[in-house]
C-alpha cells in the first residue's frame, strides 16, 4: 500500500516556468541538484516511514513487530517499494537468493557466578542490560553449565604494547584448558566469528565476548553477529565490559561458574533484493544508490533502516515527478538480509562484478598472447584492473543506512581517509587507498551541508554496511550515517543539539525502533543531501574530475599484486589485505554492535 499525499512539488513545478527547467538549466549539475534537493517533500517522506511500520508483521513471541528478511513484514515492504517504483515509471527487477534466517526465541537465559544476567531483549527501557545473544549463535540442549575460561585479555589500554586481539589467533589458545568450559574473550581485533571459531576448535562448549573497555563507546553490551556463513555451532553471547573484567579478577583466585540456556530458530529461506533504474540515461555510466530494507528480528527497524529505505523512495518519487533528464542511468537498490551480515549486497556485487573482472582478465590475456592468469606480472594485473574499471558500467555506489537517528549527527564517509585512517573503526589498514572518485563523493556530500551551514563528522570506513561489497570490487563509494549505539559527545551537542553521553540511537536493534524513534530534521536533511549528490552525478557526463598524478584506478589493491601465480581479483585482494578489526556496523555486524 502507498501513502496518498498531495505533493507540494506538483504546485512548485507549475510555479516555475517550463523554459527554466529545459535546456541549459539541467546542463548545470549543481543548479539541477539544488532544485531536486529543494523539491523533496518532508511530509511524504515521513509518510513512507509510517507505511513501513504498518507493513511490519508480528514477531515470533508476539511482543513486537518486525520487517526482518524472510518474514511477512519484509515481503510486505518489498511489495510496497516495487509497486511505488513501477507506478513512477522505473524499471524494476527482483533478485532472489537463499539465505539463512536466524532468530532468537524466548527462553534464552544466562547466569554467571550465581547472578542472573539481564538480557538486552528482555530489559526494560530504564535498565541497563548485561548480555545479548549474538545472531547465528548455536543453541543449547536444555541448560549448559561450565566454568569460565579466559584466553588473553589485556586491560593495559594506555601501554604501548597493548594487545587488542584477544582470541583472534589459534595460538592465543595454546596452553589454555578450554575443554568443556565456557570461553570468555575480550572484544577487539577481529570478527566475532573468528573468536568463536577459534574457541570452538579449542574445545569450548560456549563463548562469551565481553566489551573491550578501552573507551566509553566500548563498555556496554556487545550485540553482534557471527554472520550467516559461520561454521560455529556453540552458543555465543556478548556482555558488558564491567562484568567481564570482574569475572576475570575473580577467576584469578577461584573458579567462576556459569550456565546458559539458548533457544534459537535457524532455517534457510528465500528473500529478494529490489533493483530499480531510470528508463533513460547513459547505461555505460550507472550511478547507483542503496539502502537495506530489512530490520532486525526484534523490531520494525524504522530508523534502521526504514530511514534509508524511505529516503531512497522519496528521492525516486521526486526524480520521477520532476521528470529530471538524467544523463547517466540511476539505479536504486533495496537490500535484503543486511542484518544477517550484508548478505543481499554481497550476493549482488559478487554475481555482477566477478564476471566483469573475468572478462577484463581474458581480454588482457588475449591481447598479451597469454593463456593463464598465473602468467600475468604485477604490472599486467594492473592492466586487468584498469580494463575492469573501464568496462564496468557501475561507476559509483552511495549508501544510506540509518539517516534519521533521534540523537543524530551528520556523518559523511571519509572518502580519502584523511581524518579516520588511524581510527580503530577503520577496517582498511596499511596502504589501502579508496577507489578513485571516493574522495570526490565525500566532497560533494560536504558541499551540500556546507552550503546550508551544517557541519559534518567524518565516518571511518568500517565495512559495517552495504558499501563494503562495492569497495571490495573497486567501485567508488560514499554515504551518510547519523549514528547507532555509540554515545554523542559534548562537542557534537554544540553542533547539533541533543544529549551528550547518550547513544545516537537508544533504540538501535530494539523493538522501540519505531516511528517515534526518528528525528524528522535529520532524515529530511539527509534525504535532501542524497538527492543533491545523486542528481549532481546523474547530470554529469564526466563523473569525476581529472587530476594530475591520479592514482591507478585500482591502486587500492596494487600492493597485493606480488603474487602473479594466483588469480587475483580486486575483491580477493582487498579481503586479503584488510585488517578487519571490529567491523562495528554500521550493520552487517561482524564485530560490531551493528553498523
N, C-alpha and C positions, 0 to 999 in steps of 0.2 A: 504494500500500500504506500501511497505517496501523500505527503502533507500538501494540502491545497492552500497556497498563499498568493494573494495578488502581489506581484513583484513590483517594487518601486522602480526596478530597472526598466520596465516597459514604459513608464512615464518619462524616465530620464532619456531614453532613446528617442522619444518623439520631440523632446525639447531641443536636443542638439541636432543641428541641420544635417541632412543626408550628405551634403557635399563635404562637410567637415570630416566625415568618417569614411571617406573614399580616397583613393589615390594616395597622395603624399602623407596623409595622416597616419596610415598604417605602415608607411615606409620608415617612420621614425619609431624604432622599437621601444624606446623609453616613453615616448608620448602614448603609444598604444598600450604599453604595460600599465602606466598610471591610470589610463581610462578604464581598463578592465578591472584593475585592483579597486578603484573607487566605486565600481558598479556591484561589488559583492554585497549581497543582501544579508544583513545580520539576522533579521527575523527568520528568514527562510533557512539560514544555516543552523540556527538553534532548533528549528522545526525538524530538520533531518535527525538531530540527536534524539528528540522526543520520539520520533518514529522508530529509531533503532532500539530504544529502550522498550517500546511497546511490542517489538518483534521478538524479544528475548523469551526463552522458554524456561520452565521450571527446572531447577537443579535436581539432582538425584535424591537429595534428602528433603526436597520440598521447602527449604528455608529461604531460598533466594531465586533469582533468575539468571540466565546465562546466555551468551552467544558464542560459546566455545565451539571450535571446529568439530564437526561430527554431530552436533546437536541440532534440534529443530530450530533453535534460535539462530544458529548460523545459516541454516538453509533459508529461513525467512528473510534474514538480512541480505543474502545473496539475491533472492528474488526481487527484493526492493531495489537494489542497486541496478540489476540487469534491466528491469522494467523502465526505470527512470532514464538510464543511458540510451536504451533503444528508442524511447519516446523522443529523446533530444537529438536523434539522428546519428549517434555514434555506432561504429561497427563493433559488435560485442562478441567475444569468444570466451567460453568456459574451458579452463584447463583442468582436467580431472586427474587425480592421483590418489594412491593409497597412503594412508598414514596411520600411525599407531596412536590411538586415542587412549589417554590415561586419565584416571580421575581418582581422587582421594574420597573414600566413602566414610560414613560415620563410624565412630568407634576407635579411631586412632588415639592412642594414649602413650605417655612417656612418664616414667618415674625414675629419678636419679637420686641416690643417697637418701632414700626414704621420702623424698619430696615429689608430689605430683606436679608435673610441669603444666603450664597453661599453653594450650595450642593457639597458634595465630588464627586458625579457622574458627575457634570457639570463643576467643577472648572478647569481652565487652569492649566498647569503644574507649572507656576510660581506664582500661587495664593493659599494662604492657605485657605482651605475650612472651613466653620463654622459648618456644620452638615452633618450627613449621616443617611439614613433610616435604621433601624435595619431589618435584614431579618426576615421574618414571622411576621412582623408588620401588624396590621389591616389597612384598608384603610378608607378614608373619603367619605362621600356622598357630593361632592362639597367642599366648603370651611368650615372649622371648626374654630370657634372663641371661645376664652376663656381667662380668667385671669390666670396667673401663680400662682401656689400654691406650696410652698416649704414644705418639710417634716422635716427631721432632719439633715441638712448638718452640717459638722464640718470642720472648716478651721484651727484648732489649731494643726497642724501636729506634732509639737515638744513637745506637752504636754503629760505627762504620761497617762492621761485618755482619749486621743484622741480616738474617736469612728468612725471607717471606715465602719460602717454597715448601712448607711442611707437607709431606706426603706426595710430592709431585714426582719423585723418582722411586723406582723399586728399591734402590739402595737405602732409602730412608727407613725401610722396614727390616734391614739386616740386623740381626741380634735382638729383635723385638719379638716377644712371645704374644702373638695375636690369635692363636688358635682357639676358637670357641669364645672369643672375647668380643667386646664392642669397641671398635677403633674410634678414637677421638682425635680429630685433626683440625689444625688451625686454618682458617681461610687464607687464601692468597697464593699467587704464583702460577696457578694453572687452573684448568677447568675442574669443576666438581666431579665430573665423570672420571677424570684421571685419578683423583684422590680415591674415589670409591672403588675403581677397578684395581688399583694397587692394594688397597686394604683387603678386598675380596680375595685377591691372589695370595695375600699373606695369611689367609686363614680366618679373617674376621667374619663374624656372622651378622654384623650390623655396623653402621657408621653414623657418627655424629660429627658434623662440621660446625665448630663454633666460630663466631666472627673474629676478624683479625685484631681489632682493638687499637690499631695504630692511629686512628683519628676518630672524631665524633661520628662520622658517617659510617664507621665500621664497628659499631658496638651493639646495634640492635639485632634482632633475629635475622639469621641468614635464610632467605627464601629463594631458592634456586632450582635448577633442573639438571638432571643427568643427561637430558637430551633423548629424543625418540630413537636414536640408533644405539643407545647404550647396551653393553653386554653385562651390565651389573644386575644381579638378581637379589642382592641383600637389601634390607631396608636402609634408608638413608634419610636423616633429618638434619636440619640446621638449627643452631641455638645462639643465644646471646653471648657476647664476649665475656661478660662478668661471670656467667655460670661456668663456662669452660675454664676460665682462669681459676676459679675457686675449686673446681673439681681437680684440676691439675695439682694445686697446692696440697690438697688433702691426700691425693694419691701418692705423694712422696713419702707419706708416713703410714698409710693404711689403705687397704683395697676400697674402691668406690664401686658400689653395685648399682645396676640399672635394670629396668625391664621395659620392653616396648611391645605395643600391640599396634599393628599397622594393617588397615583394610584398604584395598585398592581395587579398581576395575581397570583392566588393561586389554584392549582389543584393537584389531585392525579395522579401519573404516575407510570409506571413500569420501573425499571432500574436493573442493574446487577453488582455484584461483579465478578471479574475474579480470579479463583484459578487454579494454575498450579503446578505440582510437578514432581520431578525426578522419572523415572521408576525404579530406583534402590535405595538402602539404607534401613536401618532398619526402618520399618513402626512403630515400637514401640517407636522410638525416632525421632520426627519430629522437624527439625529446620526450623522455619518459619520467613519470612521477608515480609514486605509490604509497600505500598505507596498508597496514594489516587490518583486516575486517574482524578477525576473531577476538574474543575475550578469553580470560582465564575461566576455568570451570566455576570459580567461586562467585562470580558476579557478572553483570551485564556489560562491564567494560566501556562505559560511556566516555571517560577520558582516555582510557587505554583499551582499544584505540578507536572508539567511536569518533573522537575528536578529529583525528587524521582522516578517517573514512568520510566523515561528513564534510570536512574541508575540501577533499577531492571532489566530492559530488557537487558541492555548491560551485566550485570553480568550473567544473564541466558544464553545469547549467548556465553559468554566466557566459562562458565561451560560446555556447550554442545560441543563447538569446541575442547576443550582440553580433552574431554571425561574423566572428573575427576571421579574416582571411589569412590564416597562419601560413607561413612559407614552409615550415617544417612540420611533418606529421607529429601530432601529440598523442602519446599512448599512456593511458591510465591503467593502474593495476591495484586491485584489492586482494591482498594476500591471505591465504588460508594457513592455519596451523603455525603462525609465527610464535605463539606462546609455547608451542611444543619444541621450539628450537630452530626457528627460521625455516621450517620445512618447505612451505609453499614457495618462497622466493628462491631458496636454494635449488628446488626442483626446476623452477623456470630457468634460472641462469645456467645451470649445468646442461640442460637439454637444448637451450638456444645457443650458447656460446661455444660449447665443446665442438660441435660440428663445424662452426665457422673457423675455429682455430685449426682443426684438422684440414680444412680446405686450404687455408693460408699456408700451412706447412707443406701440403702436397704441391701447391703452386711453386713454392721456393725450391723444393726438391727437384721438380721437373725443370725449372729454369737453370738450376746448377748442374743438372745431369747426375743427380744423386738418387740412390734407391731407398735409403733407410734413414730415419731421423737420427740414428746413432752416429751418422757421418757428419752431421752438422757441427761446425765450430761455434764457439760462443758468439762471434760476430754474425754468423749466419742465422743463429737463433734470434738475434735482434732483428734481422730482416724478416723473419717469420712473424714476429710480434708487430712490426711496423705494418706488414701486409694485413695482418689480422685487424688492426685498428682501421686500416683503410677500407676493408670490405665489410666490416661490422656496421650495420645500419643504426644500431642503438648507440648514440653518441654521448648520452648523459642519463643519469638517474637521480631524481630528487625524492627524498624520503621524509615522511611526515608521521611521526609516532609520538603521541601524547603532546598535543599542542594547545591544551586548554586546562592545564593543571591549576587547581584553586589557589595555591600559594606560589605562583608562577615566576619564572624568569624568561627572558627571550634568549634562548640558546641557539647558536648557529654553529654547525660543524666547522671545525678548524681545518680548512682545506689544504693549508700548506704546512700544518703542524708547527707554525711559528710560535704558538702560545702554549701548546699542550704536549709537545714531543716528550718531555720528561715526566708527564703526568702518569701516576700509577694506573690510570684508566685507559691509557693509550695501548691498544692491542698490537700496534705496528712498531716494532723496535728496530734498532740497528740503522741501516742505511736506506730504509724504505722511503720512497718518495711517492706521494699520491699520484694517480693518473693525471696527465696534463689536462688542464681545464678545471680541476677540482678547486684550485685556489681562486679561479675566476668566478666560479659559482658562489663561493663564500663571499666574495667582494660584492656581487650583485644583491645577495640577501642583505648584507650590511648596508649597502646603498639605500635600499628601501627603508630600513629602520633609521638610518642617519637623517634622511630627508624628512622624517617625521619626528625627529628629535627624541628618538628612543635609543638607549644603549643596548648592547648585546653582550652575551657571555660566551666566549669560545668553548666549544664542546669537543672533548677528546674523541678520537676515532676508536671507540670501544668495541665495535663489532657486535653491539647488543641489539641491532635491529636489521631490517631487511636490506639495507645498503651493502651489507657485508659481502653477499654473493657477487654484486656488481663490482665492488672494489677488487675482489679476488680475480675477476676476469678483466681487469684493466679498464673499466668504464669510469669516466669522470663522475663524481657524485657529490652530493651535498644534502643538507636537510635542516629541519628545525626541531626543537625539543624544549619543553617547558619544565622538565624536571620530574623525577619519580620519588624514590624513597629517601634520598639524601636530604639534609636539612638546609634551610635557607640561612645565609649569613646576614650579619648586621649590615654589611656593606651593600648587599643585594636589596635589603629592605629600603635603604636610602634611594635606590634607583627605581624600585618597582612597587614599594609598599609591601603589605603582607606582614607575616610574623617571623621573626628571627628564631632560630633554634627549633623550628617546626618543619616537617617534611614538605617538600614541594607539593606532594600529593599524599595526604594522610590515608586515603582510601586505596592506595596503589595495591592492585591484585586482591581486592577485598570486595565483599558483597555491596559495600556502600559506594562503590564507584558507579553512581547513577547520575541522573540529570542534575542533581543538586551538587555534584562534585565538579562542576565546570565553572571556570572563570570566563564570563562572556566576553570581556575585553580581550583576554589573551587569545581565545580561539578566533575571534573576529580579526584581530590584528595579524595573527599568523596566517589565516586564510588569505588575507589581502597580500601578505608577503609572498605566499605561494603563488597567487595569481600574477603578481608583478614579475617575479623571477621567471616563472614558466613562460609567460607571454613574451617577455623580453627575448628569451631564446627562441621561442616559436616564430618570432618575426624577424630573426637574424639569419641571413643567408650564410654568413661566416659566424659560427657559434663562438669560437674563442679567438682572441686576438693573437696575431703573430708576435713572437718575442725573440729578441736576439739571444743566442745561446740557449735556445729552447732545449730542454731535456728530451731524450729519446722518448717516443710515445709510451714505451713500456719500461722506462728507466727504473721503475719501482722494483722490477724483478731482475735487472741486469746483473746484479751482484751474484745471482744464483746460476748464471749460465756457464759455470765452470765444470759442468758435468755433462758434456755433449753426448755421452753414450746412452743417456736416458731420454725418453720422450718428455720434453719439458713443456708444460702448459703454464700459462700465466697463473691460473688458479692454483695449480700444484706448487708452483714456485713460492707464491705468497704464503700458502698454508705451511710450507716447509720453513719459511723464513720467519714468520711472525712468532713473537713470544706471547702467546695468548695468556695473559695474566688472569684477571678475574672475569673477563667478559661480562662486566657488570652491565647488564642491559639496562640500557636500552634493551628491550625484551629479549626474545630468544635467549633467555637467561641461561648461560652456560655456567659461569660462576658469577652470579650476579643476583641481585635482589630483583632484578628484572632488567629493564633496559640497562 
